[in-house]
Amino acid sequence: MNAEDLRMAMVERFRDSVERGDGDALLEAVSTAATLGVAMPTWLASALTRAVAAYRNFEVRTLDEAFGVQRAKGQRQDAVQSEGSKAIYVIAEVLRLHAQGTPIDAGIFEAAGATCDVGKTTAQDWFYKHKKQRTNTYLVAMQMAGVTEG
């Protein structure tokens, strides 16, 4: 699979969810396409256009309603912002160290977390969460670390 096919596959993985009306998946698909610099496929452009039109035509009151999303209850804003700004660097460091032969254990998470001033438990939680879900954060961290699998 060439690089362009891989980028399109990364967007395409959201298709079923978007077509079922999952607003979070729609936003992730748009973000992925923009981040990777690929043109939106027709199914994605159509879903985005429908959501924007619903908002602009006053069919819904808010963009949250237009996209069918809402914040999860009980989320702490500071924790989410910290993860959003630091997780990619922590994950990339774990992957980089592991590629150099460091075992994935408490020590690697302590070292990677120290690069962004987070504890080893937080570093470990972010790493496994993003790895399991194969998030954009994880995929970009793989590129940053220069690894193809992690």
Backbone hydrogen bonds in HBPLUS format (Angstrom, degrees):
<---DONOR---> <-ACCEPTOR-->    atom                        ^
c    i                          cat <-CA-CA->   ^        H-A-AA   ^      H-
h    n   atom  resd res      DA  || num        DHA   H-A  angle D-A-AA Bond
n    s   type  num  typ     dist DA aas  dist angle  dist       angle   num
A0006-LEU N   A0002-ASN O   2.97 MM   4  6.26 153.7  2.04 152.3 160.6     1
A0007-ARG N   A0003-ALA O   2.94 MM   4  6.24 158.5  1.98 150.7 155.9     2
A0008-MET N   A0004-GLU O   2.99 MM   4  6.26 162.0  2.02 151.3 156.0     3
A0009-ALA N   A0005-ASP O   2.88 MM   4  6.05 150.2  1.97 143.9 152.7     4
A0010-MET N   A0006-LEU O   2.99 MM   4  6.25 143.9  2.12 144.9 154.4     5
A0011-VAL N   A0007-ARG O   3.28 MM   4  6.68 140.9  2.45 141.2 150.6     6
A0011-VAL N   A0008-MET O   3.15 MM   3  5.17 126.8  2.45  95.3 108.5     7
A0012-GLU N   A0008-MET O   2.78 MM   4  5.97 164.7  1.81 153.1 158.4     8
A0013-ARG N   A0009-ALA O   3.07 MM   4  6.12 137.6  2.26 142.2 148.9     9
A0014-PHE N   A0011-VAL O   3.12 MM   3  6.03 170.7  2.13 126.3 129.3    10
A0015-ARG N   A0012-GLU O   2.96 MM   3  5.29 163.2  1.99 116.7 122.3    11
A0018-VAL N   A0014-PHE O   2.92 MM   4  6.07 165.1  1.95 164.0 169.1    12
A0019-GLU N   A0015-ARG O   2.84 MM   4  6.01 167.1  1.86 161.7 165.2    13
A0020-ARG N   A0016-ASP O   3.03 MM   4  6.23 127.1  2.32 137.5 150.8    14
A0020-ARG N   A0017-SER O   3.16 MM   3  5.07 135.8  2.36  93.2 105.7    15
A0022-ASP N   A0017-SER O   2.98 MM   5  5.40 163.8  2.01 150.8 147.6    16
A0021-GLY N   A0018-VAL O   2.89 MM   3  5.11 157.9  1.94 109.2 115.8    17
A0026-LEU N   A0022-ASP O   3.05 MM   4  6.41 147.7  2.16 144.0 153.7    18
A0027-LEU N   A0023-GLY O   3.03 MM   4  6.34 162.7  2.06 152.7 155.4    19
A0028-GLU N   A0024-ASP O   2.95 MM   4  6.20 158.6  2.00 148.9 155.3    20
A0029-ALA N   A0025-ALA O   2.82 MM   4  5.95 155.1  1.88 148.3 155.0    21
A0030-VAL N   A0026-LEU O   2.99 MM   4  6.22 162.2  2.03 152.4 156.7    22
A0031-SER N   A0027-LEU O   2.92 MM   4  6.06 163.1  1.95 146.9 152.3    23
A0032-THR N   A0028-GLU O   2.79 MM   4  5.93 155.9  1.85 145.8 152.8    24
A0033-ALA N   A0029-ALA O   2.93 MM   4  6.13 166.4  1.95 150.3 153.6    25
A0034-ALA N   A0030-VAL O   2.95 MM   4  6.16 162.4  1.98 151.2 156.3    26
A0035-THR N   A0031-SER O   2.81 MM   4  5.94 164.7  1.83 152.0 156.8    27
A0036-LEU N   A0032-THR O   2.91 MM   4  5.99 158.7  1.95 151.9 157.2    28
A0037-GLY N   A0033-ALA O   2.91 MM   4  5.83 115.5  2.33 134.7 149.8    29
A0038-VAL N   A0033-ALA O   3.00 MM   5  5.14 157.0  2.05 146.0 150.1    30
A0037-GLY N   A0034-ALA O   3.22 MM   3  5.02 145.0  2.35  93.9 104.1    31
A0044-LEU N   A0041-PRO O   3.02 MM   3  5.45 126.3  2.32 109.5 122.7    32
A0045-ALA N   A0041-PRO O   2.97 MM   4  6.25 168.5  1.98 161.8 165.4    33
A0046-SER N   A0042-THR O   2.87 MM   4  5.94 160.7  1.91 154.4 159.4    34
A0047-ALA N   A0043-TRP O   3.25 MM   4  6.33 156.6  2.31 133.4 139.2    35
A0048-LEU N   A0044-LEU O   2.96 MM   4  6.17 164.6  1.99 156.0 160.1    36
A0049-THR N   A0045-ALA O   2.89 MM   4  6.01 162.2  1.92 148.0 153.4    37
A0050-ARG N   A0046-SER O   2.95 MM   4  6.14 156.3  2.00 147.8 153.9    38
A0051-ALA N   A0047-ALA O   3.14 MM   4  6.37 159.5  2.19 146.5 151.3    39
A0052-VAL N   A0048-LEU O   2.99 MM   4  6.24 167.6  2.01 157.3 160.5    40
A0053-ALA N   A0049-THR O   2.86 MM   4  5.91 162.5  1.89 149.3 154.9    41
A0054-ALA N   A0050-ARG O   2.97 MM   4  6.10 154.7  2.04 144.9 151.5    42
A0055-TYR N   A0051-ALA O   3.23 MM   4  6.51 151.5  2.31 143.5 150.3    43
A0056-ARG N   A0052-VAL O   2.88 MM   4  6.15 172.4  1.89 159.8 161.6    44
A0057-ASN N   A0053-ALA O   2.82 MM   4  5.75 150.2  1.91 149.4 156.2    45
A0059-GLU N   A0054-ALA O   2.87 MM   5  4.96 145.9  1.99 156.3 161.8    46
A0058-PHE N   A0055-TYR O   3.15 MM   3  5.26 160.7  2.19 110.2 112.8    47
A0066-ALA N   A0062-THR O   3.00 MM   4  6.32 155.8  2.06 142.4 149.8    48
A0067-PHE N   A0063-LEU O   2.88 MM   4  6.04 158.7  1.92 153.4 157.0    49
A0068-GLY N   A0064-ASP O   2.79 MM   4  5.70 116.0  2.20 133.7 150.8    50
A0069-VAL N   A0064-ASP O   2.92 MM   5  5.08 156.7  1.98 143.7 148.5    51
A0080-VAL N   A0076-ARG O   3.06 MM   4  6.33 163.1  2.09 158.1 162.9    52
A0081-GLN N   A0077-GLN O   2.90 MM   4  6.06 162.5  1.93 153.9 159.0    53
A0082-SER N   A0078-ASP O   2.95 MM   4  6.04 153.2  2.02 141.1 148.5    54
A0083-GLU N   A0079-ALA O   3.00 MM   4  6.23 164.5  2.03 148.7 152.5    55
A0084-GLY N   A0080-VAL O   2.90 MM   4  6.06 161.4  1.94 147.9 153.7    56
A0085-SER N   A0081-GLN O   3.02 MM   4  6.18 143.3  2.16 144.0 152.2    57
A0086-LYS N   A0082-SER O   2.90 MM   4  5.88 142.4  2.04 149.9 159.8    58
A0087-ALA N   A0083-GLU O   2.94 MM   4  4.99 157.8  1.99 132.8 138.9    59
A0089-TYR N   A0086-LYS O   3.06 MM   3  5.58 125.4  2.37 112.2 125.0    60
A0090-VAL N   A0086-LYS O   3.11 MM   4  6.38 158.9  2.16 156.7 163.3    61
A0091-ILE N   A0087-ALA O   2.84 MM   4  5.97 172.4  1.84 162.6 164.4    62
A0092-ALA N   A0088-ILE O   2.98 MM   4  6.04 158.4  2.03 137.8 144.4    63
A0093-GLU N   A0089-TYR O   3.00 MM   4  6.11 150.7  2.09 138.1 145.8    64
A0094-VAL N   A0090-VAL O   2.96 MM   4  6.30 155.0  2.03 149.9 156.7    65
A0095-LEU N   A0091-ILE O   2.95 MM   4  6.23 168.6  1.96 157.0 159.4    66
A0096-ARG N   A0092-ALA O   2.82 MM   4  5.98 154.7  1.88 146.1 153.8    67
A0097-LEU N   A0093-GLU O   2.88 MM   4  5.98 170.9  1.89 151.9 154.4    68
A0098-HIS N   A0094-VAL O   2.89 MM   4  6.02 159.5  1.93 149.6 156.2    69
A0099-ALA N   A0095-LEU O   2.91 MM   4  6.05 152.9  1.98 143.6 150.8    70
A0100-GLN N   A0096-ARG O   3.16 MM   4  6.45 130.1  2.43 137.4 150.2    71
A0100-GLN N   A0097-LEU O   3.05 MM   3  5.09 134.2  2.27  95.5 108.6    72
A0102-THR N   A0097-LEU O   3.06 MM   5  5.51 159.7  2.10 146.0 139.6    73
A0101-GLY N   A0098-HIS O   2.91 MM   3  5.07 159.1  1.95 107.7 113.2    74
A0108-ILE N   A0105-ASP O   3.16 MM   3  5.59 125.1  2.47 108.4 120.6    75
A0109-PHE N   A0105-ASP O   3.35 MM   4  6.72 158.6  2.40 154.2 160.0    76
A0110-GLU N   A0106-ALA O   2.95 MM   4  6.15 148.8  2.05 146.7 155.9    77
A0111-ALA N   A0107-GLY O   2.96 MM   4  6.16 162.4  1.99 147.9 152.2    78
A0112-ALA N   A0108-ILE O   2.89 MM   4  6.01 164.7  1.91 146.5 151.3    79
A0113-GLY N   A0109-PHE O   2.87 MM   4  5.76 157.2  1.93 137.3 144.7    80
A0114-ALA N   A0110-GLU O   3.06 MM   4  6.12 148.6  2.16 140.1 148.0    81
A0115-THR N   A0112-ALA O   3.17 MM   3  5.49 140.8  2.33 103.5 113.6    82
A0116-CYS N   A0113-GLY O   3.03 MM   3  5.59 151.2  2.11 114.0 122.0    83
A0118-VAL N   A0113-GLY O   2.90 MM   5  4.74 173.6  1.90 130.3 132.5    84
A0117-ASP N   A0114-ALA O   3.38 MM   3  4.75 165.5  2.41  92.0  96.2    85
A0123-ALA N   A0119-GLY O   2.97 MM   4  6.22 165.2  2.00 154.0 158.6    86
A0124-GLN N   A0120-LYS O   2.86 MM   4  5.99 159.3  1.91 145.6 151.4    87
A0125-ASP N   A0121-THR O   2.84 MM   4  6.03 163.2  1.87 149.5 154.4    88
A0126-TRP N   A0122-THR O   2.91 MM   4  6.11 168.4  1.93 156.8 159.3    89
A0127-PHE N   A0123-ALA O   2.96 MM   4  6.10 165.9  1.98 149.3 153.8    90
A0128-TYR N   A0124-GLN O   3.03 MM   4  6.22 177.3  2.03 160.2 159.5    91
A0129-LYS N   A0125-ASP O   2.98 MM   4  5.97 156.9  2.03 147.9 155.1    92
A0130-HIS N   A0126-TRP O   2.98 MM   4  6.03 175.7  1.98 156.5 158.0    93
A0131-LYS N   A0127-PHE O   2.89 MM   4  5.95 151.9  1.97 147.3 156.4    94
A0132-LYS N   A0128-TYR O   2.94 MM   4  5.84 165.3  1.96 141.3 145.9    95
A0133-GLN N   A0129-LYS O   3.14 MM   4  6.30 159.8  2.18 146.6 152.0    96
A0134-ARG N   A0130-HIS O   2.88 MM   4  5.62 112.9  2.34 130.5 145.5    97
A0135-THR N   A0130-HIS O   3.21 MM   5  5.33 152.8  2.29 140.5 148.3    98
A0134-ARG N   A0131-LYS O   3.16 MM   3  4.93 145.3  2.29  94.8 105.1    99
A0139-LEU N   A0135-THR O   2.99 MM   4  6.31 165.0  2.01 154.5 158.6   100
A0140-VAL N   A0136-ASN O   2.83 MM   4  5.96 164.6  1.85 157.6 160.9   101
A0141-ALA N   A0137-THR O   2.94 MM   4  6.02 153.1  2.02 142.1 150.4   102
A0142-MET N   A0138-TYR O   2.91 MM   4  6.19 147.0  2.02 146.1 154.8   103
A0143-GLN N   A0139-LEU O   3.23 MM   4  6.59 153.1  2.31 139.2 145.5   104
A0144-MET N   A0140-VAL O   2.87 MM   4  6.20 157.6  1.92 151.9 158.5   105
A0145-ALA N   A0141-ALA O   2.89 MM   4  6.07 151.9  1.97 147.3 154.3   106
A0146-GLY N   A0142-MET O   2.95 MM   4  6.05 115.4  2.38 135.6 152.0   107
A0147-VAL N   A0142-MET O   3.01 MM   5  5.29 165.3  2.03 151.8 152.2   108
A0146-GLY N   A0143-GLN O   3.09 MM   3  4.96 144.5  2.22  95.6 106.4   109
